[in-house]
């Protein structure tokens, strides 16, 4: 089942080509939540009850930058964004190797105020990697976006 709902997995590919990618993201989010029920107490502390807001469904175009943390040692741009509709804070990590075509990628994760207080430019990537899930997208993913978890690879 994880393969079916994985980013760039078979169901997402069909949803993108068929025009129901928003419905797929909502379904994949529900699947991820069901799988996450076996998470550790520390991970459960990071989970939020997702409001019915467009930002949780992958509609991130309305998010605004509230704090620019700068560049980390890997030259990733780190910032904090805010959804004006629901007030949710998001941690954004953007990476691009300018010498390589289609290497730009962004990652967005939901952060609580408590977690946000511990984030700095150098631990932002690892903070995202520890979340139960985060959104991804950019030219590296051929313009596709989705929801995933785990390690963020930065090789061009």
N, CA and C atoms as an extended XYZ file, in Angstrom:
468
Properties=species:S:1:pos:R:3:atomname:S:1:resname:S:1:resid:I:1 pbc="F F F"
N         0.819       -1.198        0.000 N   UNK     1
C         0.000        0.000        0.000 CA  UNK     1
C         0.862        1.261        0.000 C   UNK     1
N         1.993        1.222        0.735 N   UNK     2
C         2.863        2.401        0.779 CA  UNK     2
C         3.388        2.740       -0.616 C   UNK     2
N         3.651        1.740       -1.428 N   UNK     3
C         4.127        1.983       -2.794 CA  UNK     3
C         3.045        2.656       -3.619 C   UNK     3
N         1.807        2.221       -3.459 N   UNK     4
C         0.708        2.807       -4.224 CA  UNK     4
C         0.520        4.284       -3.911 C   UNK     4
N         0.682        4.654       -2.634 N   UNK     5
C         0.458        6.031       -2.219 CA  UNK     5
C         1.726        6.857       -2.151 C   UNK     5
N         2.857        6.301       -2.530 N   UNK     6
C         4.138        7.012       -2.474 CA  UNK     6
C         4.166        8.161       -3.479 C   UNK     6
N         4.977        9.210       -3.185 N   UNK     7
C         5.171       10.270       -4.175 CA  UNK     7
C         5.717        9.657       -5.458 C   UNK     7
N         5.160       10.071       -6.541 N   UNK     8
C         5.464        9.538       -7.878 CA  UNK     8
C         5.135        8.059       -7.987 C   UNK     8
N         4.293        7.557       -7.084 N   UNK     9
C         3.813        6.182       -7.169 CA  UNK     9
C         2.741        6.070       -8.241 C   UNK     9
N         2.269        4.858       -8.498 N   UNK    10
C         1.326        4.643       -9.607 CA  UNK    10
C         0.024        5.422       -9.489 C   UNK    10
N        -0.526        5.520       -8.284 N   UNK    11
C        -1.796        6.238       -8.159 CA  UNK    11
C        -1.597        7.733       -8.377 C   UNK    11
N        -0.495        8.297       -7.852 N   UNK    12
C        -0.264        9.723       -8.065 CA  UNK    12
C        -0.031       10.015       -9.539 C   UNK    12
N         0.687        9.147      -10.218 N   UNK    13
C         0.935        9.360      -11.647 CA  UNK    13
C        -0.384        9.402      -12.421 C   UNK    13
N        -1.277        8.488      -12.110 N   UNK    14
C        -2.579        8.467      -12.788 CA  UNK    14
C        -3.383        9.715      -12.429 C   UNK    14
N        -3.328       10.113      -11.156 N   UNK    15
C        -4.095       11.297      -10.742 CA  UNK    15
C        -3.611       12.550      -11.466 C   UNK    15
N        -2.299       12.682      -11.641 N   UNK    16
C        -1.749       13.853      -12.330 CA  UNK    16
C        -2.173       13.877      -13.796 C   UNK    16
N        -2.143       12.724      -14.433 N   UNK    17
C        -2.483       12.688      -15.858 CA  UNK    17
C        -3.990       12.754      -16.095 C   UNK    17
N        -4.769       12.493      -15.042 N   UNK    18
C        -6.226       12.464      -15.193 CA  UNK    18
C        -6.932       13.672      -14.602 C   UNK    18
N        -6.168       14.561      -13.955 N   UNK    19
C        -6.759       15.786      -13.443 CA  UNK    19
C        -7.415       15.687      -12.077 C   UNK    19
N        -7.131       14.648      -11.311 N   UNK    20
C        -7.696       14.555       -9.962 CA  UNK    20
C        -6.611       14.488       -8.899 C   UNK    20
N        -5.538       15.268       -9.117 N   UNK    21
C        -4.418       15.263       -8.178 CA  UNK    21
C        -4.794       15.791       -6.792 C   UNK    21
N        -5.720       16.748       -6.712 N   UNK    22
C        -6.138       17.256       -5.396 CA  UNK    22
C        -6.850       16.164       -4.599 C   UNK    22
N        -7.683       15.393       -5.279 N   UNK    23
C        -8.363       14.287       -4.605 CA  UNK    23
C        -7.359       13.230       -4.156 C   UNK    23
N        -6.345       12.985       -4.986 N   UNK    24
C        -5.320       12.012       -4.597 CA  UNK    24
C        -4.576       12.476       -3.354 C   UNK    24
N        -4.189       13.755       -3.306 N   UNK    25
C        -3.447       14.264       -2.139 CA  UNK    25
C        -4.288       14.090       -0.879 C   UNK    25
N        -5.589       14.374       -0.961 N   UNK    26
C        -6.457       14.204        0.198 CA  UNK    26
C        -6.515       12.726        0.615 C   UNK    26
N        -6.637       11.828       -0.353 N   UNK    27
C        -6.665       10.401       -0.055 CA  UNK    27
C        -5.330        9.928        0.514 C   UNK    27
N        -4.219       10.388       -0.072 N   UNK    28
C        -2.895       10.007        0.426 CA  UNK    28
C        -2.683       10.529        1.847 C   UNK    28
N        -3.188       11.724        2.132 N   UNK    29
C        -3.091       12.263        3.487 CA  UNK    29
C        -3.837       11.376        4.472 C   UNK    29
N        -5.027       10.920        4.090 N   UNK    30
C        -5.799       10.034        4.962 CA  UNK    30
C        -5.074        8.717        5.167 C   UNK    30
N        -4.455        8.189        4.100 N   UNK    31
C        -3.685        6.953        4.212 CA  UNK    31
C        -2.508        7.151        5.156 C   UNK    31
N        -1.752        8.247        4.977 N   UNK    32
C        -0.604        8.528        5.844 CA  UNK    32
C        -1.028        8.639        7.305 C   UNK    32
N        -2.178        9.265        7.553 N   UNK    33
C        -2.667        9.394        8.925 CA  UNK    33
C        -2.987        8.032        9.522 C   UNK    33
N        -3.579        7.161        8.714 N   UNK    34
C        -3.904        5.817        9.195 CA  UNK    34
C        -2.644        5.034        9.521 C   UNK    34
N        -1.628        5.145        8.672 N   UNK    35
C        -0.364        4.451        8.910 CA  UNK    35
C         0.355        5.037       10.118 C   UNK    35
N         0.228        6.341       10.307 N   UNK    36
C         0.934        7.022       11.396 CA  UNK    36
C         0.378        6.667       12.771 C   UNK    36
N        -0.728        5.973       12.834 N   UNK    37
C        -1.310        5.661       14.144 CA  UNK    37
C        -0.381        4.806       14.993 C   UNK    37
N         0.633        4.193       14.384 N   UNK    38
C         1.619        3.414       15.130 CA  UNK    38
C         2.849        4.211       15.481 C   UNK    38
N         2.777        5.535       15.479 N   UNK    39
C         3.938        6.387       15.718 CA  UNK    39
C         4.283        6.433       17.202 C   UNK    39
N         5.486        6.885       17.489 N   UNK    40
C         5.969        6.993       18.866 CA  UNK    40
C         5.327        8.197       19.552 C   UNK    40
N         5.358        8.242       20.886 N   UNK    41
C         4.791        9.409       21.587 CA  UNK    41
C         5.437       10.726       21.169 C   UNK    41
N         6.748       10.720       20.921 N   UNK    42
C         7.413       11.958       20.494 CA  UNK    42
C         6.876       12.413       19.147 C   UNK    42
N         6.634       11.471       18.242 N   UNK    43
C         6.092       11.826       16.935 CA  UNK    43
C         4.656       12.302       17.060 C   UNK    43
N         3.892       11.683       17.962 N   UNK    44
C         2.502       12.088       18.146 CA  UNK    44
C         2.411       13.514       18.656 C   UNK    44
N         3.398       13.955       19.441 N   UNK    45
C         3.418       15.333       19.911 CA  UNK    45
C         3.510       16.307       18.751 C   UNK    45
N         4.166       15.876       17.651 N   UNK    46
C         4.337       16.756       16.503 CA  UNK    46
C         3.107       16.760       15.603 C   UNK    46
N         2.272       15.724       15.715 N   UNK    47
C         1.108       15.652       14.845 CA  UNK    47
C         0.078       16.691       15.268 C   UNK    47
N        -0.589       17.230       14.276 N   UNK    48
C        -1.663       18.184       14.531 CA  UNK    48
C        -2.949       17.629       13.951 C   UNK    48
N        -4.042       18.000       14.522 N   UNK    49
C        -5.304       17.679       13.892 CA  UNK    49
C        -5.439       18.630       12.712 C   UNK    49
N        -5.487       18.056       11.526 N   UNK    50
C        -5.477       18.889       10.329 CA  UNK    50
C        -6.815       19.590       10.137 C   UNK    50
N        -6.792       20.910       10.103 N   UNK    51
C        -8.022       21.636        9.829 CA  UNK    51
C        -8.407       21.479        8.357 C   UNK    51
N        -9.617       21.797        8.076 N   UNK    52
C       -10.077       21.747        6.686 CA  UNK    52
C        -9.647       23.030        5.992 C   UNK    52
N        -8.352       23.128        5.727 N   UNK    53
C        -7.798       24.303        5.075 CA  UNK    53
C        -7.076       23.875        3.808 C   UNK    53
N        -7.076       24.749        2.839 N   UNK    54
C        -6.423       24.453        1.557 CA  UNK    54
C        -4.938       24.174        1.716 C   UNK    54
N        -4.297       24.774        2.708 N   UNK    55
C        -2.855       24.581        2.857 CA  UNK    55
C        -2.511       23.132        3.194 C   UNK    55
N        -3.373       22.424        3.909 N   UNK    56
C        -3.116       21.028        4.246 CA  UNK    56
C        -3.361       20.108        3.055 C   UNK    56
N        -4.103       20.569        2.086 N   UNK    57
C        -4.369       19.769        0.893 CA  UNK    57
C        -3.382       20.044       -0.229 C   UNK    57
N        -2.296       20.740        0.066 N   UNK    58
C        -1.295       21.010       -0.952 CA  UNK    58
C        -1.463       22.341       -1.651 C   UNK    58
N        -2.495       23.091       -1.310 N   UNK    59
C        -2.706       24.414       -1.900 CA  UNK    59
C        -1.902       25.434       -1.111 C   UNK    59
N        -0.652       25.628       -1.513 N   UNK    60
C         0.275       26.434       -0.726 CA  UNK    60
C         0.541       27.801       -1.329 C   UNK    60
N        -0.154       28.132       -2.408 N   UNK    61
C         0.107       29.384       -3.102 CA  UNK    61
C        -0.228       30.619       -2.265 C   UNK    61
N        -1.077       30.481       -1.246 N   UNK    62
C        -1.448       31.633       -0.431 CA  UNK    62
C        -0.547       31.832        0.779 C   UNK    62
N         0.401       30.914        1.040 N   UNK    63
C         1.285       31.053        2.190 CA  UNK    63
C         2.190       32.267        2.030 C   UNK    63
N         2.451       32.948        3.148 N   UNK    64
C         3.316       34.126        3.111 CA  UNK    64
C         4.516       33.923        4.045 C   UNK    64
N         5.643       34.455        3.638 N   UNK    65
C         6.864       34.338        4.433 CA  UNK    65
C         6.756       35.266        5.636 C   UNK    65
N         6.953       34.707        6.833 N   UNK    66
C         6.941       35.521        8.048 CA  UNK    66
C         8.342       35.703        8.614 C   UNK    66
N         9.233       34.767        8.296 N   UNK    67
C        10.596       34.861        8.816 CA  UNK    67
C        11.550       34.150        7.862 C   UNK    67
N        12.591       34.857        7.444 N   UNK    68
C        13.627       34.274        6.601 CA  UNK    68
C        14.815       33.945        7.495 C   UNK    68
N        15.111       32.640        7.627 N   UNK    69
C        16.202       32.228        8.503 CA  UNK    69
C        17.551       32.244        7.797 C   UNK    69
N        17.570       32.291        6.467 N   UNK    70
C        18.814       32.378        5.717 CA  UNK    70
C        19.237       31.075        5.071 C   UNK    70
N        20.534       30.997        4.709 N   UNK    71
C        21.103       29.833        4.042 CA  UNK    71
C        21.818       28.940        5.040 C   UNK    71
N        21.601       27.615        4.905 N   UNK    72
C        22.336       26.695        5.761 CA  UNK    72
C        23.672       26.335        5.108 C   UNK    72
N        24.427       25.455        5.719 N   UNK    73
C        25.757       25.102        5.215 CA  UNK    73
C        25.712       24.335        3.890 C   UNK    73
N        24.525       23.833        3.502 N   UNK    74
C        24.363       23.151        2.210 CA  UNK    74
C        23.797       24.104        1.148 C   UNK    74
N        23.662       25.364        1.502 N   UNK    75
C        23.097       26.414        0.650 CA  UNK    75
C        21.598       26.234        0.415 C   UNK    75
N        20.940       25.623        1.361 N   UNK    76
C        19.487       25.534        1.331 CA  UNK    76
C        18.894       26.766        1.979 C   UNK    76
N        17.862       27.324        1.373 N   UNK    77
C        17.189       28.503        1.914 CA  UNK    77
C        16.111       28.058        2.895 C   UNK    77
N        16.128       28.617        4.080 N   UNK    78
C        15.200       28.229        5.135 CA  UNK    78
C        14.325       29.425        5.501 C   UNK    78
N        13.012       29.183        5.573 N   UNK    79
C        12.093       30.246        5.972 CA  UNK    79
C        10.878       29.646        6.672 C   UNK    79
N        10.148       30.508        7.344 N   UNK    80
C         8.908       30.138        8.010 CA  UNK    80
C         7.783       30.839        7.270 C   UNK    80
N         6.747       30.075        6.931 N   UNK    81
C         5.606       30.621        6.222 CA  UNK    81
C         4.358       30.506        7.079 C   UNK    81
N         3.350       31.294        6.734 N   UNK    82
C         2.107       31.326        7.491 CA  UNK    82
C         0.936       31.257        6.529 C   UNK    82
N        -0.056       30.457        6.876 N   UNK    83
C        -1.295       30.419        6.102 CA  UNK    83
C        -2.218       31.510        6.645 C   UNK    83
N        -2.610       32.465        5.808 N   UNK    84
C        -3.478       33.538        6.302 CA  UNK    84
C        -4.901       33.059        6.601 C   UNK    84
N        -5.290       31.907        6.045 N   UNK    85
C        -6.644       31.398        6.268 CA  UNK    85
C        -6.807       30.733        7.627 C   UNK    85
N        -5.846       29.845        8.001 N   UNK    86
C        -5.997       29.085        9.245 CA  UNK    86
C        -4.948       29.419       10.298 C   UNK    86
N        -3.905       30.212        9.941 N   UNK    87
C        -2.880       30.594       10.899 CA  UNK    87
C        -1.805       29.542       11.138 C   UNK    87
N        -1.791       28.490       10.331 N   UNK    88
C        -0.803       27.422       10.499 CA  UNK    88
C         0.575       27.890       10.034 C   UNK    88
N         1.607       27.585       10.831 N   UNK    89
C         2.987       27.863       10.442 CA  UNK    89
C         3.564       26.660        9.700 C   UNK    89
N         4.383       26.945        8.692 N   UNK    90
C         5.042       25.927        7.884 CA  UNK    90
C         6.534       26.244        7.834 C   UNK    90
N         7.359       25.215        7.915 N   UNK    91
C         8.795       25.358        7.754 CA  UNK    91
C         9.120       25.019        6.307 C   UNK    91
N         9.822       25.924        5.622 N   UNK    92
C        10.151       25.735        4.203 CA  UNK    92
C        11.656       25.584        4.044 C   UNK    92
N        12.027       24.583        3.232 N   UNK    93
C        13.430       24.362        2.888 CA  UNK    93
C        13.502       24.294        1.365 C   UNK    93
N        14.261       25.202        0.766 N   UNK    94
C        14.409       25.240       -0.692 CA  UNK    94
C        15.868       25.009       -1.050 C   UNK    94
N        16.083       24.116       -1.998 N   UNK    95
C        17.443       23.799       -2.424 CA  UNK    95
C        17.496       23.764       -3.952 C   UNK    95
N        18.574       24.331       -4.491 N   UNK    96
C        18.783       24.289       -5.935 CA  UNK    96
C        20.287       24.322       -6.207 C   UNK    96
N        20.750       23.401       -7.050 N   UNK    97
C        22.138       23.421       -7.513 CA  UNK    97
C        22.101       24.118       -8.866 C   UNK    97
N        22.457       25.384       -8.902 N   UNK    98
C        22.274       26.207      -10.096 CA  UNK    98
C        22.987       25.670      -11.325 C   UNK    98
N        24.020       24.875      -11.153 N   UNK    99
C        24.746       24.316      -12.288 CA  UNK    99
C        23.992       23.167      -12.954 C   UNK    99
N        22.906       22.700      -12.325 N   UNK   100
C        22.176       21.547      -12.845 CA  UNK   100
C        20.738       21.936      -13.175 C   UNK   100
N        20.327       21.671      -14.389 N   UNK   101
C        18.960       21.933      -14.821 CA  UNK   101
C        18.002       21.075      -14.007 C   UNK   101
N        16.868       21.635      -13.685 N   UNK   102
C        15.792       20.940      -12.968 CA  UNK   102
C        16.260       20.357      -11.635 C   UNK   102
N        17.032       21.127      -10.889 N   UNK   103
C        17.485       20.658       -9.576 CA  UNK   103
C        16.764       21.364       -8.428 C   UNK   103
N        15.898       22.326       -8.730 N   UNK   104
C        15.205       23.076       -7.684 CA  UNK   104
C        14.127       22.251       -7.018 C   UNK   104
N        14.113       22.280       -5.695 N   UNK   105
C        13.103       21.541       -4.941 CA  UNK   105
C        12.807       22.262       -3.643 C   UNK   105
N        11.568       22.142       -3.207 N   UNK   106
C        11.156       22.750       -1.952 CA  UNK   106
C        10.460       21.699       -1.094 C   UNK   106
N        10.530       21.927        0.205 N   UNK   107
C         9.905       21.039        1.179 CA  UNK   107
C         9.214       21.915        2.212 C   UNK   107
N         7.997       21.551        2.579 N   UNK   108
C         7.210       22.319        3.548 CA  UNK   108
C         6.650       21.376        4.599 C   UNK   108
N         6.878       21.701        5.852 N   UNK   109
C         6.341       20.885        6.931 CA  UNK   109
C         5.599       21.723        7.950 C   UNK   109
N         4.535       21.156        8.493 N   UNK   110
C         3.741       21.793        9.531 CA  UNK   110
C         4.562       21.832       10.811 C   UNK   110
N         4.618       22.992       11.441 N   UNK   111
C         5.339       23.118       12.703 CA  UNK   111
C         4.451       23.751       13.768 C   UNK   111
N         4.551       23.186       14.951 N   UNK   112
C         3.853       23.758       16.102 CA  UNK   112
C         4.657       24.949       16.598 C   UNK   112
N         4.058       25.832       17.381 N   UNK   113
C         4.825       26.949       17.949 CA  UNK   113
C         6.004       26.460       18.796 C   UNK   113
N         5.819       25.351       19.530 N   UNK   114
C         6.889       24.810       20.365 CA  UNK   114
C         8.052       24.311       19.509 C   UNK   114
N         7.745       23.595       18.436 N   UNK   115
C         8.790       23.100       17.540 CA  UNK   115
C         9.456       24.258       16.815 C   UNK   115
N         8.669       25.230       16.410 N   UNK   116
C         9.201       26.396       15.711 CA  UNK   116
C        10.226       27.147       16.572 C   UNK   116
N        10.016       27.151       17.865 N   UNK   117
C        10.937       27.841       18.773 CA  UNK   117
C        12.306       27.174       18.804 C   UNK   117
N        12.397       25.916       18.398 N   UNK   118
C        13.672       25.191       18.424 CA  UNK   118
C        14.371       25.168       17.069 C   UNK   118
N        13.709       25.644       16.027 N   UNK   119
C        14.254       25.568       14.666 CA  UNK   119
C        15.245       26.695       14.421 C   UNK   119
N        16.382       26.323       13.822 N   UNK   120
C        17.325       27.325       13.334 CA  UNK   120
C        17.751       26.918       11.928 C   UNK   120
N        18.554       27.735       11.297 N   UNK   121
C        18.910       27.510        9.898 CA  UNK   121
C        19.626       26.165        9.707 C   UNK   121
N        20.415       25.730       10.657 N   UNK   122
C        21.183       24.492       10.490 CA  UNK   122
C        20.398       23.225       10.818 C   UNK   122
N        19.369       23.313       11.652 N   UNK   123
C        18.621       22.097       11.966 CA  UNK   123
C        17.283       22.003       11.225 C   UNK   123
N        17.005       22.929       10.323 N   UNK   124
C        15.721       22.950        9.620 CA  UNK   124
C        15.504       21.687        8.788 C   UNK   124
N        16.504       21.262        8.035 N   UNK   125
C        16.370       20.063        7.191 CA  UNK   125
C        16.097       18.839        8.056 C   UNK   125
N        16.855       18.653        9.116 N   UNK   126
C        16.649       17.489        9.983 CA  UNK   126
C        15.308       17.578       10.719 C   UNK   126
N        14.845       18.789       11.012 N   UNK   127
C        13.526       18.952       11.625 CA  UNK   127
C        12.445       18.448       10.676 C   UNK   127
N        12.530       18.827        9.410 N   UNK   128
C        11.565       18.339        8.421 CA  UNK   128
C        11.629       16.822        8.296 C   UNK   128
N        12.817       16.269        8.285 N   UNK   129
C        12.986       14.827        8.112 CA  UNK   129
C        12.383       14.031        9.273 C   UNK   129
N        12.288       14.645       10.450 N   UNK   130
C        11.723       13.971       11.621 CA  UNK   130
C        10.199       14.078       11.697 C   UNK   130
N         9.605       14.938       10.896 N   UNK   131
C         8.148       15.077       10.913 CA  UNK   131
C         7.492       13.811       10.365 C   UNK   131
N         6.247       13.588       10.736 N   UNK   132
C         5.504       12.442       10.213 CA  UNK   132
C         5.294       12.545        8.707 C   UNK   132
N         5.196       13.767        8.211 N   UNK   133
C         5.051       13.997        6.771 CA  UNK   133
C         5.401       15.437        6.464 C   UNK   133
N         5.711       15.690        5.207 N   UNK   134
C         5.924       17.047        4.702 CA  UNK   134
C         5.578       17.055        3.218 C   UNK   134
N         5.335       18.250        2.702 N   UNK   135
C         5.026       18.420        1.281 CA  UNK   135
C         6.326       18.643        0.516 C   UNK   135
N         6.330       18.296       -0.744 N   UNK   136
C         7.507       18.499       -1.591 CA  UNK   136
C         7.055       18.942       -2.974 C   UNK   136
N         7.978       19.542       -3.733 N   UNK   137
C         7.678       19.934       -5.107 CA  UNK   137
C         8.866       20.639       -5.731 C   UNK   137
N         8.685       21.090       -6.959 N   UNK   138
C         9.726       21.835       -7.660 CA  UNK   138
C        10.150       21.178       -8.958 C   UNK   138
N        11.071       21.829       -9.653 N   UNK   139
C        11.522       21.342      -10.958 CA  UNK   139
C        12.218       19.988      -10.857 C   UNK   139
N        12.840       19.691       -9.733 N   UNK   140
C        13.483       18.395       -9.523 CA  UNK   140
C        12.465       17.265       -9.659 C   UNK   140
N        11.232       17.548       -9.268 N   UNK   141
C        10.138       16.574       -9.344 CA  UNK   141
C         9.277       16.792      -10.591 C   UNK   141
N         9.853       17.456      -11.586 N   UNK   142
C         9.178       17.728      -12.867 CA  UNK   142
C         7.858       18.470      -12.657 C   UNK   142
N         7.865       19.389      -11.687 N   UNK   143
C         6.691       20.213      -11.431 CA  UNK   143
C         5.628       19.547      -10.590 C   UNK   143
N         5.809       18.287      -10.251 N   UNK   144
C         4.819       17.602       -9.418 CA  UNK   144
C         5.061       17.951       -7.956 C   UNK   144
N         4.026       17.759       -7.172 N   UNK   145
C         4.151       17.949       -5.734 CA  UNK   145
C         3.373       16.846       -5.044 C   UNK   145
N         3.632       16.673       -3.771 N   UNK   146
C         2.945       15.632       -3.025 CA  UNK   146
C         3.332       15.677       -1.570 C   UNK   146
N         3.095       14.566       -0.924 N   UNK   147
C         3.326       14.444        0.511 CA  UNK   147
C         4.188       13.209        0.746 C   UNK   147
N         5.198       13.345        1.594 N   UNK   148
C         6.100       12.235        1.868 CA  UNK   148
C         6.677       12.400        3.272 C   UNK   148
N         7.635       11.559        3.603 N   UNK   149
C         8.317       11.647        4.890 CA  UNK   149
C         9.710       11.067        4.742 C   UNK   149
N        10.541       11.262        5.756 N   UNK   150
C        11.873       10.668        5.755 CA  UNK   150
C        12.950       11.608        5.272 C   UNK   150
N        14.050       10.999        4.832 N   UNK   151
C        15.251       11.751        4.445 CA  UNK   151
C        15.026       12.616        3.208 C   UNK   151
N        15.591       13.799        3.236 N   UNK   152
C        15.578       14.722        2.100 CA  UNK   152
C        16.934       14.620        1.428 C   UNK   152
N        16.942       14.149        0.186 N   UNK   153
C        18.188       13.999       -0.568 CA  UNK   153
C        18.457       15.262       -1.367 C   UNK   153
N        19.701       15.721       -1.322 N   UNK   154
C        20.049       16.968       -2.000 CA  UNK   154
C        21.014       16.785       -3.158 C   UNK   154
N        21.283       15.576       -3.579 N   UNK   155
C        22.147       15.389       -4.741 CA  UNK   155
C        21.470       15.942       -5.976 C   UNK   155
N        22.232       16.615       -6.859 N   UNK   156
C        21.593       17.176       -8.059 CA  UNK   156
C        21.045       16.077       -8.909 C   UNK   156
